[in-house]
Amino acid sequence: MTNVKQNLEQIQQRMQSASNRANRKLEDITLIAVTKEVSVNRTNEVIENRVMHLGENRPEGLKKKLDAISSDVQWHYIGSLQTRKVKSVINHIKYLHSLDRMSLADEIEKRATSTKDCFVQVNVSQEESKHGLPYDEVEAFIDQLHNHEKIRVIGLMTMAPNTEDDTIIRNVFQKLKQLQSKIAAKQIVNAPCTELSMGMSGDYEIAIEEGATFIRIGTALVGKEKEGIE
Ligand SMILES: *Cc1c(COP(=O)(O)O)cnc(C)c1O
């Protein structure tokens, strides 16, 4: 049985150790509980343990949670977002982690009723299967967003490749950090780009060591209910 409270305590300890190793402050890292694989009940358990940043990756999953969960949760949308789904998602979330193309930015500009905090998703590892902008197109993309008043690029997001090799993972996170720092130094008005969304259940400690300010954790915190794996 998944014990959310115990999992959380262990994750928080590991976050603390990783922060210490990197000379960083734990308060500078926000834990997002990814609830995409679990029920409303399990999601409520997370909230009872005072984790108030929650992440979903599909419009249907988000809607189900929104309808059932009443509290001041900050919703993160972490999945790739189809343009035609923007309308039903964008005004319910605080953060979008998957901005990866101009057609999506245009639709957000049209549909959002207030400015959205967005991460540009970057495909650092160049894997065919992964979403996100190619690394060397990110700066030009952000430059082109200057007319989009509803979009505030607060940072960059990536997913590390699925590998056991920590060196490869660390290298991906370092590259994202380099790009983020470079963009932040430009001091673009609607793209402060101070944040880094990186690190999941298997690699969040490396991500923290390499500068993550938002980590997105699903299975290590809440398990996985849909597939019956406990
Ligand atoms: C599912 C998902 C996560 C969480 O993955 P876990 O390995 O279960 O922690 C994080 N980020 C994104 C974009 C995801 O789709």
The ligand as an SDF file (V2000), in Angstrom:
LIG
                    3D

 15 15  0  0  0  0  0  0  0  0999 V2000
    4.2050   11.6880  -15.2780 C   0  0  0  0  0  0  0  0  0  0  0  0
    5.0840   12.8640  -15.3040 C   0  0  0  0  0  0  0  0  0  0  0  0
    5.8850   13.1920  -14.2020 C   0  0  0  0  0  0  0  0  0  0  0  0
    5.9730   12.3360  -12.9580 C   0  0  0  0  0  0  0  0  0  0  0  0
    6.6190   11.1250  -13.2370 O   0  0  0  0  0  0  0  0  0  0  0  0
    7.0410   10.1020  -12.0800 P   0  0  0  0  0  0  0  0  0  0  0  0
    8.1590    9.3350  -12.6800 O   0  0  0  0  0  0  0  0  0  0  0  0
    5.8520    9.2870  -11.7900 O   0  0  0  0  0  0  0  0  0  0  0  0
    7.4830   10.8970  -10.9120 O   0  0  0  0  0  0  0  0  0  0  0  0
    6.6510   14.3380  -14.2870 C   0  0  0  0  0  0  0  0  0  0  0  0
    6.6330   15.1190  -15.3830 N   0  0  0  0  0  0  0  0  0  0  0  0
    5.8860   14.8350  -16.4540 C   0  0  0  0  0  0  0  0  0  0  0  0
    5.9130   15.7500  -17.6190 C   0  0  0  0  0  0  0  0  0  0  0  0
    5.0890   13.7000  -16.4550 C   0  0  0  0  0  0  0  0  0  0  0  0
    4.3460   13.4270  -17.5340 O   0  0  0  0  0  0  0  0  0  0  0  0
  1  2  1  0
  2  3  1  0
  2 14  2  0
  3  4  1  0
  3 10  2  0
  4  5  1  0
  5  6  1  0
  6  7  2  0
  6  8  1  0
  6  9  1  0
 10 11  1  0
 11 12  2  0
 12 13  1  0
 12 14  1  0
 14 15  1  0
M  END
$$$$
